[in-house]
């Protein structure tokens, strides 16, 4: 985290804000995709349990 902070301190503010926005967007998108897959897996497991 300190390395990232040092790197961002040496860049233009608009570039640093853009990089932070990109990282925040990608993390939230990955989290949403992971949760979606986990929900699909849970539905599949529950459908298998229900059939038995």
FIVOLUM-921079 format. One record per atom (N, C-alpha, C): residue in one letter; atom name; x negated, y negated, z negated. Coordinates in nm, 2 decimals. Each point is the difference from the previous one (the first is absolute). Layout:
residues N
<'a'; 'CA'; <X; Y; Z>>,
...
END
This chain:
residues 52
<'x'; 'N'; <-0.08; 0.12; 0.00>>,
<'x'; 'CA'; <0.08; -0.12; 0.00>>,
<'x'; 'C'; <-0.09; -0.13; 0.00>>,
<'x'; 'N'; <-0.11; 0.01; -0.07>>,
<'x'; 'CA'; <-0.09; -0.12; -0.01>>,
<'x'; 'C'; <-0.06; -0.02; 0.14>>,
<'x'; 'N'; <-0.03; 0.11; 0.07>>,
<'x'; 'CA'; <-0.06; -0.02; 0.14>>,
<'x'; 'C'; <0.10; -0.06; 0.09>>,
<'x'; 'N'; <0.12; 0.04; -0.01>>,
<'x'; 'CA'; <0.11; -0.06; 0.09>>,
<'x'; 'C'; <0.02; -0.15; -0.04>>,
<'x'; 'N'; <0.00; -0.03; -0.12>>,
<'x'; 'CA'; <0.01; -0.14; -0.05>>,
<'x'; 'C'; <-0.11; -0.08; 0.05>>,
<'x'; 'N'; <-0.13; 0.05; 0.00>>,
<'x'; 'CA'; <-0.11; -0.07; 0.04>>,
<'x'; 'C'; <0.01; -0.02; 0.16>>,
<'x'; 'N'; <0.04; 0.10; 0.07>>,
<'x'; 'CA'; <0.01; -0.01; 0.14>>,
<'x'; 'C'; <0.11; -0.10; 0.04>>,
<'x'; 'N'; <0.11; 0.00; -0.07>>,
<'x'; 'CA'; <0.11; -0.10; 0.03>>,
<'x'; 'C'; <-0.04; -0.14; -0.04>>,
<'x'; 'N'; <-0.09; -0.02; -0.10>>,
<'x'; 'CA'; <-0.04; -0.13; -0.03>>,
<'x'; 'C'; <-0.09; -0.07; 0.10>>,
<'x'; 'N'; <-0.06; 0.09; 0.08>>,
<'x'; 'CA'; <-0.09; -0.06; 0.11>>,
<'x'; 'C'; <0.06; -0.01; 0.13>>,
<'x'; 'N'; <0.14; 0.02; 0.01>>,
<'x'; 'CA'; <0.07; -0.01; 0.13>>,
<'x'; 'C'; <0.09; -0.12; -0.01>>,
<'x'; 'N'; <0.05; -0.04; 0.12>>,
<'x'; 'CA'; <0.10; -0.11; 0.00>>,
<'x'; 'C'; <0.13; 0.04; -0.07>>,
<'x'; 'N'; <0.06; -0.09; -0.07>>,
<'x'; 'CA'; <0.12; 0.03; -0.08>>,
<'x'; 'C'; <0.11; 0.07; 0.09>>,
<'x'; 'N'; <0.02; -0.05; 0.12>>,
<'x'; 'CA'; <0.11; 0.05; 0.08>>,
<'x'; 'C'; <-0.03; 0.15; 0.04>>,
<'x'; 'N'; <-0.13; 0.03; 0.03>>,
<'x'; 'CA'; <-0.04; 0.13; 0.03>>,
<'x'; 'C'; <0.02; 0.09; -0.12>>,
<'x'; 'N'; <-0.04; -0.05; -0.12>>,
<'x'; 'CA'; <0.02; 0.08; -0.12>>,
<'x'; 'C'; <0.14; 0.03; -0.03>>,
<'x'; 'N'; <0.09; -0.10; 0.02>>,
<'x'; 'CA'; <0.14; 0.02; -0.02>>,
<'x'; 'C'; <0.06; 0.10; 0.10>>,
<'x'; 'N'; <-0.05; -0.01; 0.12>>,
<'x'; 'CA'; <0.05; 0.09; 0.11>>,
<'x'; 'C'; <-0.04; 0.15; -0.03>>,
<'x'; 'N'; <-0.13; 0.01; -0.05>>,
<'x'; 'CA'; <-0.04; 0.14; -0.03>>,
<'x'; 'C'; <0.07; 0.06; -0.12>>,
<'x'; 'N'; <0.03; -0.09; -0.10>>,
<'x'; 'CA'; <0.08; 0.05; -0.12>>,
<'x'; 'C'; <0.14; 0.03; 0.04>>,
<'x'; 'N'; <0.06; -0.07; 0.09>>,
<'x'; 'CA'; <0.14; 0.03; 0.05>>,
<'x'; 'C'; <0.00; 0.13; 0.08>>,
<'x'; 'N'; <-0.11; 0.02; 0.08>>,
<'x'; 'CA'; <0.00; 0.12; 0.08>>,
<'x'; 'C'; <-0.02; 0.12; -0.10>>,
<'x'; 'N'; <-0.08; -0.01; -0.10>>,
<'x'; 'CA'; <-0.02; 0.11; -0.09>>,
<'x'; 'C'; <0.12; 0.03; -0.08>>,
<'x'; 'N'; <0.07; -0.11; -0.05>>,
<'x'; 'CA'; <0.13; 0.02; -0.07>>,
<'x'; 'C'; <0.10; 0.07; 0.09>>,
<'x'; 'N'; <0.01; -0.05; 0.12>>,
<'x'; 'CA'; <0.10; 0.06; 0.09>>,
<'x'; 'C'; <-0.03; 0.15; 0.03>>,
<'x'; 'N'; <-0.13; 0.03; 0.02>>,
<'x'; 'CA'; <-0.03; 0.14; 0.04>>,
<'x'; 'C'; <0.02; 0.09; -0.13>>,
<'x'; 'N'; <-0.03; -0.05; -0.12>>,
<'x'; 'CA'; <0.02; 0.08; -0.11>>,
<'x'; 'C'; <0.15; 0.03; -0.03>>,
<'x'; 'N'; <0.08; -0.10; 0.02>>,
<'x'; 'CA'; <0.15; 0.02; -0.02>>,
<'x'; 'C'; <0.05; 0.09; 0.11>>,
<'x'; 'N'; <-0.04; -0.02; 0.12>>,
<'x'; 'CA'; <0.04; 0.09; 0.11>>,
<'x'; 'C'; <-0.04; 0.15; -0.03>>,
<'x'; 'N'; <-0.12; 0.02; -0.04>>,
<'x'; 'CA'; <-0.04; 0.14; -0.03>>,
<'x'; 'C'; <0.08; 0.06; -0.12>>,
<'x'; 'N'; <0.02; -0.09; -0.10>>,
<'x'; 'CA'; <0.08; 0.05; -0.11>>,
<'x'; 'C'; <0.14; 0.04; 0.04>>,
<'x'; 'N'; <0.06; -0.08; 0.09>>,
<'x'; 'CA'; <0.14; 0.03; 0.05>>,
<'x'; 'C'; <0.00; 0.13; 0.08>>,
<'x'; 'N'; <-0.10; 0.01; 0.08>>,
<'x'; 'CA'; <-0.01; 0.13; 0.09>>,
<'x'; 'C'; <-0.02; 0.12; -0.09>>,
<'x'; 'N'; <-0.09; -0.01; -0.10>>,
<'x'; 'CA'; <-0.02; 0.11; -0.09>>,
<'x'; 'C'; <0.12; 0.04; -0.08>>,
<'x'; 'N'; <0.07; -0.10; -0.05>>,
<'x'; 'CA'; <0.13; 0.02; -0.07>>,
<'x'; 'C'; <0.10; 0.07; 0.09>>,
<'x'; 'N'; <0.01; -0.05; 0.12>>,
<'x'; 'CA'; <0.09; 0.06; 0.10>>,
<'x'; 'C'; <-0.03; 0.15; 0.02>>,
<'x'; 'N'; <-0.13; 0.03; 0.02>>,
<'x'; 'CA'; <-0.03; 0.14; 0.02>>,
<'x'; 'C'; <0.03; 0.08; -0.13>>,
<'x'; 'N'; <-0.03; -0.05; -0.11>>,
<'x'; 'CA'; <0.03; 0.07; -0.13>>,
<'x'; 'C'; <0.15; 0.03; -0.01>>,
<'x'; 'N'; <0.08; -0.10; 0.04>>,
<'x'; 'CA'; <0.15; 0.02; -0.01>>,
<'x'; 'C'; <0.04; 0.11; 0.10>>,
<'x'; 'N'; <-0.06; 0.00; 0.12>>,
<'x'; 'CA'; <0.04; 0.10; 0.09>>,
<'x'; 'C'; <-0.04; 0.14; -0.04>>,
<'x'; 'N'; <-0.12; 0.01; -0.07>>,
<'x'; 'CA'; <-0.05; 0.13; -0.05>>,
<'x'; 'C'; <0.10; 0.04; -0.11>>,
<'x'; 'N'; <0.03; -0.09; -0.09>>,
<'x'; 'CA'; <0.09; 0.03; -0.11>>,
<'x'; 'C'; <0.14; 0.05; 0.05>>,
<'x'; 'N'; <0.05; -0.06; 0.10>>,
<'x'; 'CA'; <0.13; 0.04; 0.06>>,
<'x'; 'C'; <-0.01; 0.14; 0.06>>,
<'x'; 'N'; <-0.12; 0.03; 0.07>>,
<'x'; 'CA'; <-0.02; 0.13; 0.06>>,
<'x'; 'C'; <-0.01; 0.11; -0.11>>,
<'x'; 'N'; <-0.07; -0.03; -0.11>>,
<'x'; 'CA'; <-0.01; 0.10; -0.11>>,
<'x'; 'C'; <0.13; 0.02; -0.06>>,
<'x'; 'N'; <0.08; -0.11; -0.03>>,
<'x'; 'CA'; <0.13; 0.02; -0.06>>,
<'x'; 'C'; <0.10; 0.07; 0.09>>,
<'x'; 'N'; <-0.02; -0.02; 0.13>>,
<'x'; 'CA'; <0.09; 0.08; 0.09>>,
<'x'; 'C'; <-0.03; 0.15; 0.00>>,
<'x'; 'N'; <-0.13; 0.03; -0.02>>,
<'x'; 'CA'; <-0.04; 0.14; -0.01>>,
<'x'; 'C'; <0.05; 0.07; -0.13>>,
<'x'; 'N'; <-0.01; -0.08; -0.10>>,
<'x'; 'CA'; <0.05; 0.05; -0.13>>,
<'x'; 'C'; <0.15; 0.02; 0.00>>,
<'x'; 'N'; <0.06; -0.09; 0.06>>,
<'x'; 'CA'; <0.15; 0.01; 0.01>>,
<'x'; 'C'; <0.05; 0.12; 0.08>>,
<'x'; 'N'; <-0.08; 0.03; 0.10>>,
<'x'; 'CA'; <0.04; 0.12; 0.09>>,
<'x'; 'C'; <-0.01; 0.13; -0.08>>,
<'x'; 'N'; <-0.09; 0.01; -0.09>>,
<'x'; 'CA'; <-0.02; 0.12; -0.08>>,
<'x'; 'C'; <0.09; 0.00; -0.11>>,
END
